[in-house]
């Protein structure tokens, strides 16, 4: 899909991903309208100072919440593309405020789907997380539910033009929720708390995440769950890269936290197609089309798992430092 001349809306547009995505779209494309949709008017004002309206006349700032279906219906009027990045993402906060997480991450997803179909939005890409694969915490469970809703949204759309896809990846360098800023703060004390020395995580840069989402937006036909091939890193190596020479203090795994993360489970493998730079998990049911696309791809093995501890690609301390310097 050509994004030049398109009307694009980003939910959660003042977040780390949203701001970088706006910058990328302005840099590479010429949208007719580019709408930042979020709840916080202060963040919108701060963002408007970084992206001057005079230089970017296509930019619009809409106050709204994905929980509010009426506001979404108004905001989606005339929109061609929606990138859904709004979510409650903090694991402890979701555990303590479960109803609020469900309202935003699950009911909000339903509202996005309904509004997109009713307003004739052509394409919707929703951001997911590795915590949605075999979830053990409420945040992961709400995002798994959200993923299922967006895939099923293609059935609800039926003969209409609206199509939905999902992008799932791991920890993002440079995002507000990353452990990296915390490790940097701890470096001053000489002690870095480590939950478990065996822990591993997937990592992706903010720019890589944005580019992957925009690439999936152009590639999608509806119903795909895209997973990029990204490197893993041991938490001890990450601590050494961010806070070199500091003593590591093991404090134990926090509630709702995994030792290793999963992007594709063995159960997903039955429907997974591998490409050179990514995987596509196809839906088990795709009533809206006779068959899913698999050109250029190949099915993975039945027992395939894409987990952070069994990954073929790993980041070294030096590589992580080099990537952090480029942020």
C-alpha positions in Angstrom: 0.0 0.0 0.0 1.3 3.4 -1.0 1.4 5.7 2.1 2.0 8.8 0.0 -1.3 10.7 0.1 -2.8 8.4 2.7 -4.6 9.4 5.8 -2.8 7.7 8.7 -3.7 7.5 12.4 -1.5 6.2 15.2 -3.1 5.3 18.6 -0.7 5.8 21.5 1.0 8.3 19.1 2.9 10.1 21.9 4.7 7.0 23.1 8.2 5.9 22.2 7.0 4.0 19.2 4.5 6.6 18.1 7.0 9.5 18.0 9.6 7.5 16.1 6.9 6.2 13.7 5.7 9.8 13.0 9.3 10.9 12.3 9.8 8.0 9.9 6.6 8.6 8.1 7.4 12.3 7.7 10.9 11.5 6.5 10.0 8.8 3.9 6.4 9.5 2.9 4.0 12.4 2.2 0.8 11.5 4.0 -2.3 13.7 3.4 -3.0 13.6 7.2 -1.0 12.1 10.0 -3.0 11.9 13.2 -1.5 11.4 16.7 -4.3 9.9 18.8 -3.6 9.7 22.6 -5.0 10.6 26.0 -2.4 13.1 27.4 -2.6 16.7 26.1 0.7 17.6 27.7 2.6 14.9 25.8 0.8 16.1 22.6 1.9 19.7 23.2 5.5 18.6 23.9 5.4 16.5 20.7 4.0 19.4 18.7 7.1 21.4 19.8 9.4 18.8 18.3 7.4 18.5 15.1 6.5 22.0 14.1 3.1 22.4 12.4 4.6 24.9 10.0 7.0 22.4 8.6 4.6 19.4 8.9 1.1 20.7 7.9 -0.2 17.1 7.6 0.1 16.6 11.4 -3.0 16.5 13.6 -3.3 15.9 17.4 -6.5 14.2 18.6 -7.2 13.8 22.3 -9.0 10.5 22.9 -8.9 7.1 24.5 -9.3 3.7 22.8 -11.9 2.9 25.4 -14.2 5.5 23.9 -15.8 4.0 20.8 -17.6 7.2 19.9 -14.4 9.2 19.9 -12.7 6.5 17.7 -15.6 6.6 15.3 -15.1 10.3 14.9 -11.3 10.1 14.7 -11.4 7.3 12.1 -13.5 9.4 9.7 -11.7 9.4 6.3 -8.7 7.4 7.7 -7.0 4.9 5.4 -4.5 3.3 7.8 -4.4 2.8 11.6 -1.3 1.8 13.5 -2.5 0.7 16.9 0.2 1.2 19.5 -1.9 2.2 22.5 -1.8 -0.2 25.5 -1.3 -0.5 29.2 2.1 -2.2 29.2 3.6 -2.3 32.7 3.3 -5.8 34.1 3.1 -5.0 37.8 0.5 -2.2 37.1 -1.6 -4.6 35.0 -1.5 -7.2 37.8 -2.6 -4.6 40.4 -5.2 -2.9 38.1 -6.5 -5.9 36.0 -9.9 -4.3 35.1 -8.1 -1.3 33.7 -5.7 -3.4 31.6 -8.7 -5.3 30.2 -10.6 -2.1 29.4 -7.6 -0.7 27.4 -6.0 -3.7 25.9 -9.0 -5.9 25.2 -12.1 -3.7 25.0 -9.9 -1.0 23.3 -9.0 -3.6 20.7 -12.6 -4.4 20.0 -13.4 -0.7 19.7 -10.6 -0.2 17.2 -11.9 -3.1 15.1 -15.5 -1.9 15.2 -14.6 1.7 14.4 -12.2 0.7 11.6 -14.9 -1.5 9.9 -17.7 1.0 10.3 -15.5 3.9 9.0 -14.0 2.0 6.1 -10.4 2.0 7.2 -8.4 0.0 4.7 -5.6 -1.4 6.8 -5.0 -1.8 10.6 -1.7 -3.0 12.1 -1.7 -3.7 15.9 1.4 -4.0 17.9 1.8 -7.0 20.2 4.5 -8.3 22.5 6.5 -11.5 23.2 4.6 -11.7 26.5 1.5 -12.6 24.5 3.0 -16.0 23.5 2.2 -18.5 26.2 1.4 -15.7 28.7 1.9 -16.0 32.4 0.9 -12.5 33.4 -2.2 -10.4 32.9 -0.6 -8.0 30.5 0.5 -10.9 28.2 -3.0 -12.5 28.5 -4.7 -9.2 27.4 -2.3 -8.8 24.5 -2.9 -12.4 23.4 -6.7 -11.7 23.5 -6.1 -8.5 21.6 -4.1 -10.4 18.9 -6.9 -13.0 18.5 -9.5 -10.2 18.2 -7.5 -8.4 15.5 -7.1 -11.6 13.5 -10.8 -12.4 13.8 -11.6 -8.8 12.8 -11.0 -9.9 9.2 -14.0 -12.2 9.5 -16.1 -9.4 10.9 -15.1 -7.2 8.1 -16.1 -9.9 5.6 -16.7 -8.5 2.1 -15.6 -5.0 3.2 -12.1 -3.6 2.4 -10.9 -3.3 6.0 -8.1 -5.8 6.8 -6.2 -6.4 10.1 -2.8 -7.8 10.9 -0.6 -8.0 14.0 3.2 -7.4 14.6 4.8 -9.2 17.6 8.4 -8.5 18.8 10.5 -8.4 21.9 12.2 -5.7 24.1 12.8 -2.4 22.5 16.0 -0.5 23.0 15.3 3.2 23.7 11.7 2.7 24.8 10.4 4.1 28.1 9.7 0.6 29.4 13.1 -0.8 28.8 15.4 -2.0 31.6 18.3 -0.1 30.0 17.6 3.3 31.6 17.2 1.5 35.0 20.6 -0.2 34.6 22.2 3.2 33.7 20.8 4.7 36.9 22.2 1.8 38.9 25.6 2.2 37.4 26.3 5.2 39.6 25.9 3.0 42.7 28.3 0.3 41.4 25.6 -2.4 41.9 23.2 -3.7 39.3 20.2 -5.9 40.5 19.8 -9.0 38.3 16.6 -11.1 38.6 18.3 -14.3 37.5 21.7 -14.8 35.8 20.2 -17.4 33.4 17.6 -14.9 32.0 17.6 -14.1 28.3 15.5 -11.6 26.2 14.9 -10.7 22.6 16.0 -7.2 21.6 15.2 -4.8 18.8 15.9 -1.2 18.3 13.1 1.4 18.0 14.0 2.2 14.4 14.0 -1.5 13.5 10.6 -1.9 15.1 9.1 1.0 13.2 10.6 -0.1 9.9 9.3 -3.6 10.4 5.8 -2.4 11.2 5.7 -0.2 8.2 7.0 -3.0 6.0 4.3 -5.3 7.3 1.7 -2.7 6.6 2.7 -2.7 3.0 2.9 -6.5 2.8 -0.2 -7.6 4.7 -3.3 -9.1 3.1 -5.2 -9.6 6.4 -4.9 -12.1 9.3 -1.1 -12.4 9.5 0.8 -12.2 12.8 4.3 -11.0 11.8 7.4 -11.9 13.9 10.8 -10.4 13.0 14.0 -12.4 13.3 15.9 -10.6 16.1 18.8 -11.4 18.4 18.8 -12.5 22.0 21.0 -11.4 24.8 21.7 -12.7 28.3 20.7 -10.3 31.0 24.2 -10.5 32.6 25.7 -9.4 29.3 23.2 -6.5 29.0 24.1 -5.4 32.5 27.8 -5.4 31.6 27.2 -3.5 28.4 25.2 -0.8 30.1 27.0 -0.7 33.5 30.5 -2.1 32.9 32.4 -3.2 36.0 29.4 -3.1 38.3 28.7 -5.9 40.8 25.6 -8.0 39.9 23.2 -8.6 42.8 20.7 -11.5 42.2 17.3 -10.4 43.5 15.1 -13.2 42.1 12.5 -13.2 39.3 9.6 -10.8 39.9 6.0 -12.0 39.8 4.7 -12.4 36.3 8.2 -12.6 34.8 9.6 -15.4 32.6 13.1 -16.7 32.6 13.1 -16.7 28.8 10.6 -15.1 26.4 8.8 -16.8 23.5 7.8 -15.2 20.2 6.5 -18.4 18.5 5.4 -21.4 20.5 5.3 -25.1 19.4 1.6 -24.8 18.9 2.0 -21.8 16.6 4.6 -23.7 14.6 1.9 -25.7 12.8 0.7 -22.4 11.1 4.1 -20.6 10.8 5.8 -19.7 7.6 9.5 -18.7 7.6 10.9 -16.0 5.4 14.5 -14.7 5.2 14.0 -11.9 7.7 10.8 -12.8 9.6 8.1 -15.3 10.3 4.4 -15.2 9.6 1.9 -17.0 11.9 -1.2 -17.7 9.8 -4.6 -17.9 11.6 -6.1 -21.3 12.2 -9.4 -20.1 10.8 -9.5 -17.7 7.8 -13.1 -17.6 6.7 -12.5 -14.3 4.9 -10.2 -15.8 2.3 -9.7 -19.2 0.6 -6.1 -19.5 1.6 -3.3 -17.5 3.2 -0.3 -16.4 1.1 3.0 -18.3 1.5 4.9 -17.2 -1.6 8.6 -17.1 -0.9 8.2 -18.7 2.4 8.5 -22.2 3.8 6.8 -24.0 6.7 8.8 -24.5 9.9 9.3 -27.8 11.5 6.5 -29.2 13.7 8.4 -28.9 16.9 9.8 -25.4 16.1 10.0 -22.9 18.9 11.3 -19.3 18.7 12.5 -18.5 22.2 15.1 -16.2 23.5 17.2 -19.0 25.0 17.2 -21.2 21.8 17.8 -18.4 19.4 20.4 -18.8 16.6 21.5 -15.1 16.8 23.0 -13.5 19.9 24.2 -10.0 20.8 27.6 -9.6 22.4 28.5 -6.9 24.9 30.4 -4.9 22.3 27.5 -5.1 19.8 25.0 -3.9 22.4 27.2 -1.0 23.3 27.5 -0.1 19.6 23.8 -0.2 19.2 23.2 1.9 22.3 25.6 4.6 21.1 23.6 4.9 17.9 20.3 5.5 19.7 
